[in-house]
Amino acid sequence: MDNRLSFPGLPPVFVIIYCSFEMFGISIFPKQNGRVAIVTGGAKGIGYETARHLARLGMHIIIAGNSENEGQEAVKRIKEENLNQKVEFIHLDLTSLKSVHWFVKKFNDRGLPLHILVNNAGVMLVPERTTQDGFEEHIGLNYLGHFLLTKLLLDKLKQSGCQESSARIVTVSSATHYCGELDLEDLQSCSCYSSHRAYAQSKLALVLFTYYLQQRLTAEGSHVMTNAVDPGVVNTDLYQNICWPAQLLKGLVAGLLFRTPEEGASTSIYAAAAPELEGVGGCYLYNGQRTKSADASYDEELQSRLWTLSCSLTPEEGASTSIYAAAAQELEGVGGCYLYNGQRTKSADASYDEELQSRLWTLSCSLVGIQEQHRKAY
């Protein structure tokens, strides 16, 4: 087992730069015709290379992403290169719980099995902003979007896995999780926002989620295995939001020290396809090896509490706007609105009739027996 270093107090971007840079090549795996894989963020970077290599193995690939143009271009390139025509794109915006529900419905309508789910999409070090449902973007997109997606696809994965060939969930974390701290009382990073802290927290949450989910699957006797992977230091667009000194440093060393997206995808591909991982779950993988993750990731109480909180934050489809109204930071001090899909929306013309509002209020008080002296308090 490879024992990774920990970096308490060091900003995540420098943790990434400091980590070891040994290369792990793409292994040759047996053909896997007939298996179906979903890759989030599969239109570019690590996700694209993951989708491309799984397609090369003969899998039916669903690229899930938020850009139709990028997605269709990725599909075209993979088909042309691999001569595998079973590659398609379905729109998925992980910043919207409604979009996650829509994607799952769209996929289920296809009547396909699901053998591989690669939770790859993510953002890094973005400025303070929220998702459509009011969540801080790192925790909302990187973690909660994938939590809901995985949860909604679990039945399909369970139906598709079997004793001889388990279904697999591959979740892309990062070395930055080693310096992450998970504060369940401030999952939204409201008290003191730091993009470094928010990113590291989201990546730690993914590892905690992976371990707890595997415990549940094992207890059920399900033939579904879930592992977290660390792609290493990869030269992708994720670095566009880092500070200028780090941008300068990256420009100087990226060509020599950073992995290419193809090299970064190697551990995801290994987790999705390696025969030696059949029946193996609940692991953190780096460079094709089982590796010790952060101490906090093994805290079973924290895993359980995070799962419970995540379930409450990602409700059945119709409740998402209620959660937004109750928790969104941008609604602090905002009232008297009609909300739909996380947006203030015009209600019926009659609802703005102030005389009708007043008469309804008076009638309602009399119908429920509120005394006159109490009415005046309202």
Short mmCIF file of the C-alpha atoms (twelve columns), coordinates in Angstrom:
data_MODEL
# 
_entry.id   MODEL 
# 
loop_
_atom_site.group_PDB 
_atom_site.id 
_atom_site.type_symbol 
_atom_site.label_atom_id 
_atom_site.label_alt_id 
_atom_site.label_comp_id 
_atom_site.label_asym_id 
_atom_site.label_seq_id 
_atom_site.Cartn_x 
_atom_site.Cartn_y 
_atom_site.Cartn_z 
_atom_site.pdbx_PDB_model_num 
ATOM 1   C CA . MET A 1   0.000   0.000   0.000   1 
ATOM 2   C CA . ASP A 2   1.251   3.452   -0.946  1 
ATOM 3   C CA . ASN A 3   1.050   5.806   2.029   1 
ATOM 4   C CA . ARG A 4   0.474   9.290   0.652   1 
ATOM 5   C CA . LEU A 5   1.789   12.357  2.450   1 
ATOM 6   C CA . SER A 6   -0.432  14.800  4.308   1 
ATOM 7   C CA . PHE A 7   -0.062  18.561  4.047   1 
ATOM 8   C CA . PRO A 8   -1.812  20.291  6.961   1 
ATOM 9   C CA . GLY A 9   -2.304  24.001  6.362   1 
ATOM 10  C CA . LEU A 10  -0.923  23.997  2.802   1 
ATOM 11  C CA . PRO A 11  -3.231  25.411  0.077   1 
ATOM 12  C CA . PRO A 12  -4.561  22.605  -2.143  1 
ATOM 13  C CA . VAL A 13  -3.038  23.992  -5.335  1 
ATOM 14  C CA . PHE A 14  0.445   23.616  -3.839  1 
ATOM 15  C CA . VAL A 15  -0.414  20.150  -2.550  1 
ATOM 16  C CA . ILE A 16  -1.174  19.208  -6.145  1 
ATOM 17  C CA . ILE A 17  2.096   20.683  -7.414  1 
ATOM 18  C CA . TYR A 18  4.149   19.053  -4.645  1 
ATOM 19  C CA . CYS A 19  2.831   15.510  -5.017  1 
ATOM 20  C CA . SER A 20  4.891   12.849  -6.778  1 
ATOM 21  C CA . PHE A 21  4.850   12.711  -10.539 1 
ATOM 22  C CA . GLU A 22  5.597   9.068   -11.440 1 
ATOM 23  C CA . MET A 23  3.832   8.060   -14.616 1 
ATOM 24  C CA . PHE A 24  1.287   5.258   -14.787 1 
ATOM 25  C CA . GLY A 25  0.637   4.135   -18.325 1 
ATOM 26  C CA . ILE A 26  -2.616  2.950   -19.806 1 
ATOM 27  C CA . SER A 27  -2.803  -0.803  -19.276 1 
ATOM 28  C CA . ILE A 28  -4.243  -3.203  -21.797 1 
ATOM 29  C CA . PHE A 29  -7.487  -4.713  -20.537 1 
ATOM 30  C CA . PRO A 30  -9.670  -7.402  -22.093 1 
ATOM 31  C CA . LYS A 31  -12.498 -6.322  -24.359 1 
ATOM 32  C CA . GLN A 32  -15.725 -5.486  -22.548 1 
ATOM 33  C CA . ASN A 33  -18.313 -5.542  -25.288 1 
ATOM 34  C CA . GLY A 34  -21.860 -5.201  -24.049 1 
ATOM 35  C CA . ARG A 35  -21.025 -3.191  -20.947 1 
ATOM 36  C CA . VAL A 36  -22.497 0.304   -20.632 1 
ATOM 37  C CA . ALA A 37  -20.643 3.210   -19.023 1 
ATOM 38  C CA . ILE A 38  -21.648 6.755   -18.071 1 
ATOM 39  C CA . VAL A 39  -18.810 9.288   -17.773 1 
ATOM 40  C CA . THR A 40  -19.664 12.708  -16.336 1 
ATOM 41  C CA . GLY A 41  -17.570 15.531  -17.732 1 
ATOM 42  C CA . GLY A 42  -16.662 13.178  -20.547 1 
ATOM 43  C CA . ALA A 43  -16.365 15.820  -23.264 1 
ATOM 44  C CA . LYS A 44  -12.869 17.020  -22.391 1 
ATOM 45  C CA . GLY A 45  -9.833  16.514  -20.197 1 
ATOM 46  C CA . ILE A 46  -9.592  13.432  -18.005 1 
ATOM 47  C CA . GLY A 47  -13.237 12.575  -18.645 1 
ATOM 48  C CA . TYR A 48  -12.776 12.551  -22.407 1 
ATOM 49  C CA . GLU A 49  -9.738  10.290  -22.204 1 
ATOM 50  C CA . THR A 50  -11.624 7.979   -19.845 1 
ATOM 51  C CA . ALA A 51  -14.570 7.775   -22.240 1 
ATOM 52  C CA . ARG A 52  -12.246 7.293   -25.229 1 
ATOM 53  C CA . HIS A 53  -10.373 4.364   -23.701 1 
ATOM 54  C CA . LEU A 54  -13.502 2.663   -22.379 1 
ATOM 55  C CA . ALA A 55  -14.981 2.968   -25.879 1 
ATOM 56  C CA . ARG A 56  -11.822 1.341   -27.208 1 
ATOM 57  C CA . LEU A 57  -12.608 -1.630  -24.966 1 
ATOM 58  C CA . GLY A 58  -15.956 -1.976  -26.720 1 
ATOM 59  C CA . MET A 59  -18.188 -0.411  -24.087 1 
ATOM 60  C CA . HIS A 60  -21.325 1.558   -24.940 1 
ATOM 61  C CA . ILE A 61  -20.420 5.057   -23.720 1 
ATOM 62  C CA . ILE A 62  -22.762 7.773   -22.472 1 
ATOM 63  C CA . ILE A 63  -20.953 11.112  -22.203 1 
ATOM 64  C CA . ALA A 64  -22.758 13.314  -19.680 1 
ATOM 65  C CA . GLY A 65  -21.998 17.033  -19.726 1 
ATOM 66  C CA . ASN A 66  -23.426 20.538  -19.747 1 
ATOM 67  C CA . SER A 67  -22.277 21.599  -23.237 1 
ATOM 68  C CA . GLU A 68  -24.124 20.136  -26.202 1 
ATOM 69  C CA . ASN A 69  -21.491 21.337  -28.681 1 
ATOM 70  C CA . GLU A 70  -18.534 19.941  -26.726 1 
ATOM 71  C CA . GLY A 71  -20.393 16.709  -26.056 1 
ATOM 72  C CA . GLN A 72  -21.327 16.056  -29.667 1 
ATOM 73  C CA . GLU A 73  -17.796 16.914  -30.823 1 
ATOM 74  C CA . ALA A 74  -16.376 14.409  -28.321 1 
ATOM 75  C CA . VAL A 75  -18.787 11.742  -29.563 1 
ATOM 76  C CA . LYS A 76  -17.732 12.395  -33.159 1 
ATOM 77  C CA . ARG A 77  -14.014 12.170  -32.368 1 
ATOM 78  C CA . ILE A 78  -14.342 8.951   -30.367 1 
ATOM 79  C CA . LYS A 79  -16.441 7.288   -33.054 1 
ATOM 80  C CA . GLU A 80  -13.963 8.250   -35.763 1 
ATOM 81  C CA . GLU A 81  -10.956 7.015   -33.798 1 
ATOM 82  C CA . ASN A 82  -12.313 3.810   -32.294 1 
ATOM 83  C CA . LEU A 83  -14.813 2.745   -34.941 1 
ATOM 84  C CA . ASN A 84  -17.186 2.198   -32.018 1 
ATOM 85  C CA . GLN A 85  -20.564 3.654   -32.918 1 
ATOM 86  C CA . LYS A 86  -22.044 3.064   -29.472 1 
ATOM 87  C CA . VAL A 87  -21.043 6.467   -28.134 1 
ATOM 88  C CA . GLU A 88  -23.601 9.160   -27.355 1 
ATOM 89  C CA . PHE A 89  -24.136 12.364  -25.416 1 
ATOM 90  C CA . ILE A 90  -26.873 13.189  -22.906 1 
ATOM 91  C CA . HIS A 91  -27.061 16.629  -21.352 1 
ATOM 92  C CA . LEU A 92  -26.359 16.816  -17.616 1 
ATOM 93  C CA . ASP A 93  -25.868 19.950  -15.529 1 
ATOM 94  C CA . LEU A 94  -24.618 18.904  -12.095 1 
ATOM 95  C CA . THR A 95  -25.335 22.381  -10.704 1 
ATOM 96  C CA . SER A 96  -29.055 21.593  -11.014 1 
ATOM 97  C CA . LEU A 97  -30.775 18.803  -9.099  1 
ATOM 98  C CA . LYS A 98  -33.612 18.987  -11.608 1 
ATOM 99  C CA . SER A 99  -31.138 18.363  -14.433 1 
ATOM 100 C CA . VAL A 100 -29.776 15.315  -12.590 1 
ATOM 101 C CA . HIS A 101 -33.297 13.899  -12.299 1 
ATOM 102 C CA . TRP A 102 -33.929 14.663  -15.979 1 
ATOM 103 C CA . PHE A 103 -30.700 12.931  -17.032 1 
ATOM 104 C CA . VAL A 104 -31.542 9.790   -15.070 1 
ATOM 105 C CA . LYS A 105 -35.035 9.691   -16.582 1 
ATOM 106 C CA . LYS A 106 -33.585 10.168  -20.061 1 
ATOM 107 C CA . PHE A 107 -31.082 7.363   -19.488 1 
ATOM 108 C CA . ASN A 108 -33.657 5.006   -17.970 1 
ATOM 109 C CA . ASP A 109 -35.966 5.626   -20.926 1 
ATOM 110 C CA . ARG A 110 -33.285 4.106   -23.160 1 
ATOM 111 C CA . GLY A 111 -33.794 0.718   -21.511 1 
ATOM 112 C CA . LEU A 112 -30.058 0.114   -21.214 1 
ATOM 113 C CA . PRO A 113 -28.244 -1.644  -18.369 1 
ATOM 114 C CA . LEU A 114 -25.528 0.277   -16.494 1 
ATOM 115 C CA . HIS A 115 -22.271 -1.398  -15.570 1 
ATOM 116 C CA . ILE A 116 -19.909 1.546   -15.047 1 
ATOM 117 C CA . LEU A 117 -20.554 5.010   -13.580 1 
ATOM 118 C CA . VAL A 118 -17.573 7.373   -13.621 1 
ATOM 119 C CA . ASN A 119 -18.188 10.446  -11.456 1 
ATOM 120 C CA . ASN A 120 -15.533 12.603  -13.093 1 
ATOM 121 C CA . ALA A 121 -16.889 16.133  -13.647 1 
ATOM 122 C CA . GLY A 122 -15.797 18.924  -11.351 1 
ATOM 123 C CA . VAL A 123 -14.737 22.515  -10.775 1 
ATOM 124 C CA . MET A 124 -11.687 23.788  -8.899  1 
ATOM 125 C CA . LEU A 125 -10.968 27.045  -7.066  1 
ATOM 126 C CA . VAL A 126 -13.903 28.931  -8.579  1 
ATOM 127 C CA . PRO A 127 -14.837 32.302  -7.022  1 
ATOM 128 C CA . GLU A 128 -17.625 32.268  -4.450  1 
ATOM 129 C CA . ARG A 129 -20.868 31.446  -6.215  1 
ATOM 130 C CA . THR A 130 -23.792 29.062  -5.920  1 
ATOM 131 C CA . THR A 131 -25.481 26.378  -7.979  1 
ATOM 132 C CA . GLN A 132 -29.031 26.685  -9.284  1 
ATOM 133 C CA . ASP A 133 -30.242 25.095  -6.041  1 
ATOM 134 C CA . GLY A 134 -28.319 27.521  -3.828  1 
ATOM 135 C CA . PHE A 135 -25.366 25.319  -2.864  1 
ATOM 136 C CA . GLU A 136 -21.781 26.568  -2.789  1 
ATOM 137 C CA . GLU A 137 -20.499 25.452  -6.192  1 
ATOM 138 C CA . HIS A 138 -17.657 23.126  -5.154  1 
ATOM 139 C CA . ILE A 139 -19.790 21.117  -2.735  1 
ATOM 140 C CA . GLY A 140 -22.856 21.409  -4.979  1 
ATOM 141 C CA . LEU A 141 -21.342 20.297  -8.288  1 
ATOM 142 C CA . ASN A 142 -18.375 18.159  -7.254  1 
ATOM 143 C CA . TYR A 143 -20.156 16.312  -4.461  1 
ATOM 144 C CA . LEU A 144 -23.931 16.747  -4.125  1 
ATOM 145 C CA . GLY A 145 -24.620 16.509  -7.861  1 
ATOM 146 C CA . HIS A 146 -22.700 13.232  -8.046  1 
ATOM 147 C CA . PHE A 147 -24.237 11.999  -4.786  1 
ATOM 148 C CA . LEU A 148 -27.736 12.408  -6.223  1 
ATOM 149 C CA . LEU A 149 -26.759 10.981  -9.611  1 
ATOM 150 C CA . THR A 150 -25.250 7.886   -8.005  1 
ATOM 151 C CA . LYS A 151 -28.193 7.422   -5.657  1 
ATOM 152 C CA . LEU A 152 -30.722 7.639   -8.503  1 
ATOM 153 C CA . LEU A 153 -28.752 5.158   -10.640 1 
ATOM 154 C CA . LEU A 154 -28.103 2.620   -7.883  1 
ATOM 155 C CA . ASP A 155 -31.050 0.386   -8.735  1 
ATOM 156 C CA . LYS A 156 -29.916 0.206   -12.359 1 
ATOM 157 C CA . LEU A 157 -26.348 -0.611  -11.272 1 
ATOM 158 C CA . LYS A 158 -27.591 -3.318  -8.888  1 
ATOM 159 C CA . GLN A 159 -29.699 -4.872  -11.648 1 
ATOM 160 C CA . SER A 160 -26.734 -4.862  -14.049 1 
ATOM 161 C CA . GLY A 161 -24.050 -6.288  -11.762 1 
ATOM 162 C CA . CYS A 162 -23.662 -10.010 -11.153 1 
ATOM 163 C CA . GLN A 163 -21.382 -12.307 -9.185  1 
ATOM 164 C CA . GLU A 164 -19.077 -12.909 -12.139 1 
ATOM 165 C CA . SER A 165 -18.956 -9.261  -13.224 1 
ATOM 166 C CA . SER A 166 -19.806 -6.533  -10.735 1 
ATOM 167 C CA . ALA A 167 -21.061 -3.109  -11.697 1 
ATOM 168 C CA . ARG A 168 -18.564 -0.394  -10.756 1 
ATOM 169 C CA . ILE A 169 -18.736 3.186   -9.527  1 
ATOM 170 C CA . VAL A 170 -15.567 5.232   -10.016 1 
ATOM 171 C CA . THR A 171 -15.430 8.590   -8.243  1 
ATOM 172 C CA . VAL A 172 -12.624 11.024  -9.048  1 
ATOM 173 C CA . SER A 173 -11.227 12.689  -5.940  1 
ATOM 174 C CA . SER A 174 -7.877  14.467  -5.572  1 
ATOM 175 C CA . ALA A 175 -4.748  14.638  -3.428  1 
ATOM 176 C CA . THR A 176 -6.205  17.864  -2.036  1 
ATOM 177 C CA . HIS A 177 -8.607  15.789  0.059   1 
ATOM 178 C CA . TYR A 178 -5.664  15.159  2.405   1 
ATOM 179 C CA . CYS A 179 -5.828  18.766  3.578   1 
ATOM 180 C CA . GLY A 180 -9.627  18.926  3.498   1 
ATOM 181 C CA . GLU A 181 -11.784 19.436  6.566   1 
ATOM 182 C CA . LEU A 182 -15.468 18.600  6.490   1 
ATOM 183 C CA . ASP A 183 -17.644 20.915  8.579   1 
ATOM 184 C CA . LEU A 184 -21.182 19.563  8.480   1 
ATOM 185 C CA . GLU A 185 -22.395 22.674  10.284  1 
ATOM 186 C CA . ASP A 186 -20.998 24.857  7.484   1 
ATOM 187 C CA . LEU A 187 -21.007 22.675  4.394   1 
ATOM 188 C CA . GLN A 188 -21.763 25.794  2.357   1 
ATOM 189 C CA . SER A 189 -18.574 27.563  3.532   1 
ATOM 190 C CA . CYS A 190 -20.675 30.512  4.702   1 
ATOM 191 C CA . SER A 191 -18.615 31.521  7.742   1 
ATOM 192 C CA . CYS A 192 -15.394 32.288  5.876   1 
ATOM 193 C CA . TYR A 193 -15.196 31.439  2.187   1 
ATOM 194 C CA . SER A 194 -11.981 30.070  0.749   1 
ATOM 195 C CA . SER A 195 -11.969 28.449  -2.679  1 
ATOM 196 C CA . HIS A 196 -9.048  26.245  -1.565  1 
ATOM 197 C CA . ARG A 197 -10.935 25.045  1.508   1 
ATOM 198 C CA . ALA A 198 -14.196 24.545  -0.416  1 
ATOM 199 C CA . TYR A 199 -12.485 22.484  -3.125  1 
ATOM 200 C CA . ALA A 200 -10.587 20.305  -0.642  1 
ATOM 201 C CA . GLN A 201 -13.779 19.772  1.384   1 
ATOM 202 C CA . SER A 202 -15.686 18.611  -1.706  1 
ATOM 203 C CA . LYS A 203 -12.972 16.090  -2.571  1 
ATOM 204 C CA . LEU A 204 -12.876 14.743  0.995   1 
ATOM 205 C CA . ALA A 205 -16.666 14.405  0.904   1 
ATOM 206 C CA . LEU A 206 -16.369 12.225  -2.209  1 
ATOM 207 C CA . VAL A 207 -14.028 9.805   -0.429  1 
ATOM 208 C CA . LEU A 208 -16.243 9.626   2.672   1 
ATOM 209 C CA . PHE A 209 -19.244 9.005   0.419   1 
ATOM 210 C CA . THR A 210 -17.406 6.240   -1.460  1 
ATOM 211 C CA . TYR A 211 -16.504 4.353   1.706   1 
ATOM 212 C CA . TYR A 212 -19.953 4.630   3.283   1 
ATOM 213 C CA . LEU A 213 -21.735 3.626   0.083   1 
ATOM 214 C CA . GLN A 214 -19.550 0.515   -0.203  1 
ATOM 215 C CA . GLN A 215 -20.465 -0.470  3.358   1 
ATOM 216 C CA . ARG A 216 -24.159 -0.230  2.468   1 
ATOM 217 C CA . LEU A 217 -23.731 -2.164  -0.775  1 
ATOM 218 C CA . THR A 218 -21.747 -4.916  0.936   1 
ATOM 219 C CA . ALA A 219 -24.353 -5.222  3.694   1 
ATOM 220 C CA . GLU A 220 -27.056 -5.638  1.032   1 
ATOM 221 C CA . GLY A 221 -25.060 -8.264  -0.838  1 
ATOM 222 C CA . SER A 222 -25.138 -6.124  -3.983  1 
ATOM 223 C CA . HIS A 223 -22.781 -6.832  -6.856  1 
ATOM 224 C CA . VAL A 224 -21.756 -3.175  -7.107  1 
ATOM 225 C CA . MET A 225 -18.266 -1.964  -6.211  1 
ATOM 226 C CA . THR A 226 -17.357 1.670   -5.623  1 
ATOM 227 C CA . ASN A 227 -13.872 3.146   -5.432  1 
ATOM 228 C CA . ALA A 228 -12.371 6.633   -5.307  1 
ATOM 229 C CA . VAL A 229 -9.423  7.514   -7.531  1 
ATOM 230 C CA . ASP A 230 -6.689  10.144  -7.533  1 
ATOM 231 C CA . PRO A 231 -5.660  11.161  -11.084 1 
ATOM 232 C CA . GLY A 232 -2.478  12.883  -9.929  1 
ATOM 233 C CA . VAL A 233 -1.262  16.244  -11.220 1 
ATOM 234 C CA . VAL A 234 -2.899  16.720  -14.614 1 
ATOM 235 C CA . ASN A 235 -2.654  19.595  -17.081 1 
ATOM 236 C CA . THR A 236 -6.339  20.454  -17.632 1 
ATOM 237 C CA . ASP A 237 -8.630  23.492  -17.761 1 
ATOM 238 C CA . LEU A 238 -9.363  23.099  -14.042 1 
ATOM 239 C CA . TYR A 239 -6.408  25.375  -13.304 1 
ATOM 240 C CA . GLN A 240 -7.924  28.428  -14.993 1 
ATOM 241 C CA . ASN A 241 -9.040  29.868  -11.637 1 
ATOM 242 C CA . ILE A 242 -5.764  29.594  -9.717  1 
ATOM 243 C CA . CYS A 243 -3.950  32.757  -8.587  1 
ATOM 244 C CA . TRP A 244 -1.443  34.381  -10.950 1 
ATOM 245 C CA . PRO A 245 1.730   33.213  -9.112  1 
ATOM 246 C CA . ALA A 246 0.467   29.638  -9.368  1 
ATOM 247 C CA . GLN A 247 -0.490  30.233  -13.017 1 
ATOM 248 C CA . LEU A 248 3.069   31.396  -13.658 1 
ATOM 249 C CA . LEU A 249 4.527   28.379  -11.884 1 
ATOM 250 C CA . LYS A 250 2.215   26.042  -13.765 1 
ATOM 251 C CA . GLY A 251 3.257   27.575  -17.069 1 
ATOM 252 C CA . LEU A 252 6.895   26.907  -16.253 1 
ATOM 253 C CA . VAL A 253 6.578   23.318  -15.061 1 
ATOM 254 C CA . ALA A 254 3.404   21.857  -16.578 1 
ATOM 255 C CA . GLY A 255 5.072   20.517  -19.700 1 
ATOM 256 C CA . LEU A 256 7.729   18.739  -17.666 1 
ATOM 257 C CA . LEU A 257 5.951   17.629  -14.523 1 
ATOM 258 C CA . PHE A 258 2.201   17.566  -15.074 1 
ATOM 259 C CA . ARG A 259 0.508   14.522  -16.510 1 
ATOM 260 C CA . THR A 260 -1.395  14.673  -19.744 1 
ATOM 261 C CA . PRO A 261 -5.171  14.120  -19.521 1 
ATOM 262 C CA . GLU A 262 -4.621  10.629  -20.949 1 
ATOM 263 C CA . GLU A 263 -2.131  9.800   -18.198 1 
ATOM 264 C CA . GLY A 264 -4.467  11.329  -15.614 1 
ATOM 265 C CA . ALA A 265 -7.307  9.118   -16.829 1 
ATOM 266 C CA . SER A 266 -5.297  5.937   -16.320 1 
ATOM 267 C CA . THR A 267 -6.435  5.261   -12.751 1 
ATOM 268 C CA . SER A 268 -10.097 5.872   -13.630 1 
ATOM 269 C CA . ILE A 269 -9.774  3.411   -16.509 1 
ATOM 270 C CA . TYR A 270 -8.014  0.941   -14.214 1 
ATOM 271 C CA . ALA A 271 -10.808 1.211   -11.637 1 
ATOM 272 C CA . ALA A 272 -13.454 0.746   -14.322 1 
ATOM 273 C CA . ALA A 273 -11.912 -2.145  -16.235 1 
ATOM 274 C CA . ALA A 274 -9.106  -3.982  -14.398 1 
ATOM 275 C CA . PRO A 275 -9.921  -7.690  -13.909 1 
ATOM 276 C CA . GLU A 276 -7.989  -7.757  -10.611 1 
ATOM 277 C CA . LEU A 277 -10.470 -5.273  -9.129  1 
ATOM 278 C CA . GLU A 278 -13.409 -7.618  -9.645  1 
ATOM 279 C CA . GLY A 279 -15.280 -7.675  -6.336  1 
ATOM 280 C CA . VAL A 280 -13.022 -5.009  -4.809  1 
ATOM 281 C CA . GLY A 281 -14.593 -1.852  -3.393  1 
ATOM 282 C CA . GLY A 282 -14.181 0.797   -0.737  1 
ATOM 283 C CA . CYS A 283 -10.641 1.694   -1.844  1 
ATOM 284 C CA . TYR A 284 -8.721  4.836   -2.694  1 
ATOM 285 C CA . LEU A 285 -6.661  4.207   -5.827  1 
ATOM 286 C CA . TYR A 286 -3.599  6.089   -7.052  1 
ATOM 287 C CA . ASN A 287 -1.279  5.001   -9.854  1 
ATOM 288 C CA . GLY A 288 -3.084  1.675   -10.056 1 
ATOM 289 C CA . GLN A 289 -2.530  0.888   -6.383  1 
ATOM 290 C CA . ARG A 290 -4.683  0.838   -3.280  1 
ATOM 291 C CA . THR A 291 -3.539  3.802   -1.244  1 
ATOM 292 C CA . LYS A 292 -4.239  5.162   2.228   1 
ATOM 293 C CA . SER A 293 -6.518  8.176   2.091   1 
ATOM 294 C CA . ALA A 294 -6.808  10.945  4.681   1 
ATOM 295 C CA . ASP A 295 -7.402  9.802   8.257   1 
ATOM 296 C CA . ALA A 296 -10.687 11.734  8.378   1 
ATOM 297 C CA . SER A 297 -12.053 9.694   5.468   1 
ATOM 298 C CA . TYR A 298 -12.168 6.564   7.663   1 
ATOM 299 C CA . ASP A 299 -14.342 8.216   10.330  1 
ATOM 300 C CA . GLU A 300 -17.473 6.059   10.123  1 
ATOM 301 C CA . GLU A 301 -19.574 8.447   12.184  1 
ATOM 302 C CA . LEU A 302 -18.647 11.308  9.852   1 
ATOM 303 C CA . GLN A 303 -19.434 9.125   6.842   1 
ATOM 304 C CA . SER A 304 -22.872 8.330   8.235   1 
ATOM 305 C CA . ARG A 305 -23.657 11.929  9.174   1 
ATOM 306 C CA . LEU A 306 -22.574 13.159  5.737   1 
ATOM 307 C CA . TRP A 307 -24.804 10.562  4.062   1 
ATOM 308 C CA . THR A 308 -27.814 11.601  6.136   1 
ATOM 309 C CA . LEU A 309 -27.223 15.299  5.471   1 
ATOM 310 C CA . SER A 310 -26.694 14.671  1.760   1 
ATOM 311 C CA . CYS A 311 -29.993 12.790  1.526   1 
ATOM 312 C CA . SER A 312 -31.808 15.732  3.109   1 
ATOM 313 C CA . LEU A 313 -30.140 18.221  0.748   1 
ATOM 314 C CA . THR A 314 -30.940 16.229  -2.407  1 
ATOM 315 C CA . PRO A 315 -34.635 15.377  -2.010  1 
ATOM 316 C CA . GLU A 316 -37.085 13.898  -4.435  1 
ATOM 317 C CA . GLU A 317 -37.455 16.103  -7.480  1 
ATOM 318 C CA . GLY A 318 -40.368 18.273  -6.366  1 
ATOM 319 C CA . ALA A 319 -38.724 19.374  -3.107  1 
ATOM 320 C CA . SER A 320 -35.616 21.020  -4.570  1 
ATOM 321 C CA . THR A 321 -37.090 24.536  -4.702  1 
ATOM 322 C CA . SER A 322 -38.276 24.233  -1.101  1 
ATOM 323 C CA . ILE A 323 -34.703 23.400  -0.075  1 
ATOM 324 C CA . TYR A 324 -33.476 26.383  -2.103  1 
ATOM 325 C CA . ALA A 325 -35.937 28.719  -0.375  1 
ATOM 326 C CA . ALA A 326 -34.902 27.432  3.045   1 
ATOM 327 C CA . ALA A 327 -31.123 27.438  2.583   1 
ATOM 328 C CA . ALA A 328 -29.945 29.703  -0.254  1 
ATOM 329 C CA . GLN A 329 -27.583 32.462  0.890   1 
ATOM 330 C CA . GLU A 330 -28.809 34.884  -1.784  1 
ATOM 331 C CA . LEU A 331 -32.335 34.758  -0.311  1 
ATOM 332 C CA . GLU A 332 -31.199 36.220  3.019   1 
ATOM 333 C CA . GLY A 333 -33.652 39.061  3.758   1 
ATOM 334 C CA . VAL A 334 -35.710 38.290  0.644   1 
ATOM 335 C CA . GLY A 335 -39.429 37.609  0.965   1 
ATOM 336 C CA . GLY A 336 -42.717 38.000  -0.855  1 
ATOM 337 C CA . CYS A 337 -41.515 36.037  -3.899  1 
ATOM 338 C CA . TYR A 338 -42.779 33.140  -5.976  1 
ATOM 339 C CA . LEU A 339 -39.912 30.728  -6.667  1 
ATOM 340 C CA . TYR A 340 -39.598 28.097  -9.378  1 
ATOM 341 C CA . ASN A 341 -36.449 26.152  -10.301 1 
ATOM 342 C CA . GLY A 342 -34.400 28.342  -7.989  1 
ATOM 343 C CA . GLN A 343 -35.561 31.585  -9.619  1 
ATOM 344 C CA . ARG A 344 -37.971 34.383  -8.730  1 
ATOM 345 C CA . THR A 345 -40.912 33.964  -11.061 1 
ATOM 346 C CA . LYS A 346 -44.050 35.960  -11.849 1 
ATOM 347 C CA . SER A 347 -47.139 34.390  -10.305 1 
ATOM 348 C CA . ALA A 348 -50.744 34.786  -11.499 1 
ATOM 349 C CA . ASP A 349 -51.978 38.374  -11.947 1 
ATOM 350 C CA . ALA A 350 -54.712 37.809  -9.366  1 
ATOM 351 C CA . SER A 351 -52.115 36.983  -6.712  1 
ATOM 352 C CA . TYR A 352 -50.919 40.628  -6.719  1 
ATOM 353 C CA . ASP A 353 -54.408 42.027  -5.919  1 
ATOM 354 C CA . GLU A 354 -53.800 43.631  -2.500  1 
ATOM 355 C CA . GLU A 355 -57.501 44.094  -1.731  1 
ATOM 356 C CA . LEU A 356 -58.118 40.419  -2.427  1 
ATOM 357 C CA . GLN A 357 -55.121 39.503  -0.248  1 
ATOM 358 C CA . SER A 358 -56.536 41.530  2.660   1 
ATOM 359 C CA . ARG A 359 -60.062 40.142  2.346   1 
ATOM 360 C CA . LEU A 360 -58.701 36.577  2.200   1 
ATOM 361 C CA . TRP A 361 -56.630 37.215  5.325   1 
ATOM 362 C CA . THR A 362 -59.649 38.519  7.258   1 
ATOM 363 C CA . LEU A 363 -61.852 35.632  6.151   1 
ATOM 364 C CA . SER A 364 -59.135 33.080  6.971   1 
ATOM 365 C CA . CYS A 365 -58.739 34.461  10.497  1 
ATOM 366 C CA . SER A 366 -62.460 34.139  11.118  1 
ATOM 367 C CA . LEU A 367 -62.595 30.609  9.707   1 
ATOM 368 C CA . VAL A 368 -59.823 29.280  11.951  1 
ATOM 369 C CA . GLY A 369 -61.159 31.078  15.016  1 
ATOM 370 C CA . ILE A 370 -58.363 33.591  15.605  1 
ATOM 371 C CA . GLN A 371 -59.622 36.194  18.065  1 
ATOM 372 C CA . GLU A 372 -59.816 39.834  17.020  1 
ATOM 373 C CA . GLN A 373 -57.102 40.904  19.468  1 
ATOM 374 C CA . HIS A 374 -54.767 38.323  17.946  1 
ATOM 375 C CA . ARG A 375 -55.506 39.449  14.418  1 
ATOM 376 C CA . LYS A 376 -54.059 42.870  15.107  1 
ATOM 377 C CA . ALA A 377 -50.733 41.298  15.998  1 
ATOM 378 C CA . TYR A 378 -50.346 40.077  12.454  1 
# 
